[in-house]
Amino acid sequence: MNANRTTSPARLTPYAVVGAPALMALYGGIRLLPGSREPGPGWTAGHTAMFAGLLLFAPVFLALRGKLAPRGAAGRIAAGAAVGAAFAGLLCSLAQIGIDLVVGLAAADKAEQSRLFDRVQGVPGVLPVVYQVGPLLFYVGLLALLTAASVGRSRPLRWWSPVLVLLGILASGADLALIPLAAVCYLVALAPLARPAVAPRPVPA
């Protein structure tokens, strides 16, 4: 029974590896539709998909951390810092999408939406933490974890995993219309994490 409890989080990893990029791609596709960048069903559906996709990165981060075997205190501190940065960035990103979702639901039109955004982002600390600096930690932590998992003799990932994610980050940063392409990069990069772990065979008594 204890073994089942231990392995249950790992069972979520394959779904998260596929689900997170898929929901990201859905958000990117929806925002290309007319009317999706103003209050309405498109805005709500797209941001709901993105919020759910971000949530699924939590088990992805944990799975990546579980693949690492840091040596010494310095290695453990570095791994902990990478995970901490990833989760801090995730929380900031969730706050950003959550604000966008609530503002879209509260606003009656594009003009009111802009006024509400100005009011929220005018609160001291919200703009840098939630919209500018904070979300960058998500990418820094993710790249650090992927890089650490793709080096060494017993690396669970290959060199192209962090490279693909970096390409996805640069693509979506250059043009939000490329979010679906970035999602494909994420999916391919994280796909090795979806491989089921081989359970150890019981030793005969």
C-alpha positions in Angstrom: 0.0 0.0 0.0 2.9 2.4 0.8 4.4 1.6 -2.6 1.2 2.6 -4.4 1.2 5.9 -2.5 4.8 6.5 -3.5 4.3 5.8 -7.2 1.0 7.6 -7.6 2.5 11.1 -8.3 4.6 9.5 -11.0 1.5 8.2 -12.7 0.4 11.7 -13.3 3.6 12.6 -15.2 2.7 11.2 -18.6 -0.7 13.1 -18.6 1.0 16.3 -17.5 3.8 16.0 -20.1 1.1 15.8 -22.9 -1.6 17.9 -21.3 0.5 21.0 -20.4 1.7 21.6 -24.0 -1.6 20.6 -25.5 -3.5 23.1 -23.4 -0.8 25.7 -24.2 -1.4 25.0 -27.9 -5.1 25.3 -27.4 -4.7 28.7 -25.8 -2.4 29.8 -28.6 -4.9 28.6 -31.2 -7.9 30.3 -29.6 -6.1 33.6 -29.3 -5.7 33.6 -33.1 -9.5 33.6 -33.5 -11.4 36.9 -34.1 -12.7 38.4 -30.9 -10.5 36.3 -28.6 -8.5 39.2 -27.4 -11.4 41.0 -25.8 -14.0 40.0 -23.2 -16.0 37.1 -24.4 -16.1 33.3 -24.7 -12.8 33.2 -26.6 -10.9 35.1 -24.0 -12.4 33.0 -21.2 -11.8 29.7 -22.9 -8.3 30.5 -24.0 -7.2 31.7 -20.5 -8.9 28.9 -18.8 -6.9 26.4 -21.0 -3.7 28.2 -20.3 -4.3 28.3 -16.5 -5.0 24.5 -16.5 -1.9 23.9 -18.7 0.3 25.9 -16.3 -1.0 23.8 -13.4 0.2 20.7 -15.1 3.7 22.0 -15.1 3.9 21.3 -11.3 4.1 17.5 -11.7 6.5 18.1 -14.6 8.9 20.1 -12.4 8.6 17.4 -9.7 9.3 14.7 -12.3 12.4 16.5 -13.5 13.7 17.0 -10.0 13.2 13.3 -9.4 15.4 12.5 -12.4 18.3 14.4 -10.9 21.0 12.9 -8.8 23.0 15.9 -7.5 26.3 15.3 -5.9 27.3 16.9 -2.7 25.7 19.9 -0.9 26.4 22.3 -3.7 24.6 20.0 -6.2 21.6 19.7 -3.9 21.4 23.4 -3.3 21.6 24.1 -7.1 18.8 21.5 -7.8 16.7 23.0 -5.0 17.3 26.5 -6.4 16.2 25.4 -9.9 13.0 23.8 -8.6 12.3 26.9 -6.4 12.8 29.2 -9.3 10.5 27.1 -11.5 7.7 27.0 -8.9 8.1 30.7 -8.1 7.8 31.5 -11.8 4.8 29.2 -12.1 3.0 31.0 -9.2 3.6 34.3 -10.9 2.4 33.0 -14.2 -0.7 31.6 -12.6 -1.4 34.9 -11.0 -1.0 36.7 -14.3 -3.4 34.4 -16.2 -5.8 34.4 -13.2 -5.9 38.2 -13.3 -6.4 38.2 -17.1 -9.2 35.7 -16.7 -11.0 37.7 -13.9 -10.6 41.0 -15.8 -12.0 39.4 -18.9 -15.0 38.1 -17.0 -15.6 41.4 -15.2 -15.2 43.8 -18.2 -18.2 44.5 -20.4 -16.0 45.6 -23.4 -12.5 46.2 -24.6 -12.4 49.8 -23.1 -13.4 48.6 -19.7 -11.0 45.8 -19.9 -8.1 48.2 -20.5 -9.2 50.4 -17.6 -9.3 47.4 -15.2 -5.9 46.2 -16.4 -4.5 49.7 -15.7 -6.0 49.7 -12.3 -4.6 46.2 -11.3 -1.2 46.8 -12.9 -1.0 50.2 -11.2 -0.9 48.5 -7.8 2.8 48.7 -6.6 4.7 45.5 -7.3 2.1 43.8 -9.4 3.6 44.8 -12.8 7.2 43.7 -12.1 6.3 40.6 -10.0 3.3 39.2 -11.9 3.9 40.5 -15.5 7.6 41.3 -16.0 10.2 39.6 -13.8 8.3 36.9 -11.9 7.2 34.7 -14.9 10.7 34.7 -16.3 11.7 32.5 -13.3 9.4 29.8 -14.8 11.6 29.5 -17.9 14.9 29.9 -16.0 13.9 27.1 -13.6 12.6 24.8 -16.4 15.7 25.3 -18.5 18.0 24.7 -15.5 16.2 21.4 -14.7 16.2 20.3 -18.3 19.9 21.0 -18.7 20.8 19.2 -15.4 18.7 16.2 -16.6 20.5 16.1 -19.9 24.1 16.0 -18.8 26.1 13.2 -17.1 26.4 9.5 -17.7 23.0 8.4 -16.5 21.1 11.4 -18.1 17.4 10.7 -18.5 17.1 13.4 -21.2 19.2 14.3 -24.2 20.8 17.6 -25.1 18.0 18.5 -27.5 15.4 18.8 -24.7 16.6 22.1 -23.3 17.5 23.3 -26.8 13.9 22.6 -28.0 12.4 24.4 -24.9 14.7 27.4 -25.5 13.6 27.5 -29.1 10.0 27.4 -27.9 10.6 30.2 -25.4 12.3 32.4 -28.1 9.5 31.7 -30.6 6.6 32.7 -28.3 8.6 35.6 -27.0 9.1 36.9 -30.5 5.5 36.5 -31.5 2.6 35.2 -29.4 1.1 33.8 -32.6 3.9 31.1 -32.4 2.6 29.7 -29.1 1.3 26.5 -30.8 4.8 26.0 -32.3 6.4 26.5 -28.9 3.9 24.0 -27.4 5.1 21.4 -30.0 8.7 22.1 -28.9 7.7 21.6 -25.3 5.9 18.4 -26.0 8.9 16.8 -27.9 11.4 18.0 -25.3 9.4 16.6 -22.3 8.2 13.4 -24.0 11.0 11.2 -22.5 9.5 11.9 -19.1 6.4 10.1 -20.1 8.2 6.8 -20.3 6.8 4.5 -17.6 9.3 3.6 -14.9 10.2 0.0 -14.8 9.1 -1.5 -11.5 11.7 -3.6 -9.7 11.0 -7.3 -9.8 10.3 -8.9 -6.4 13.1 -10.9 -5.0 11.9 -14.5 -4.3 12.0 -15.5 -0.6 
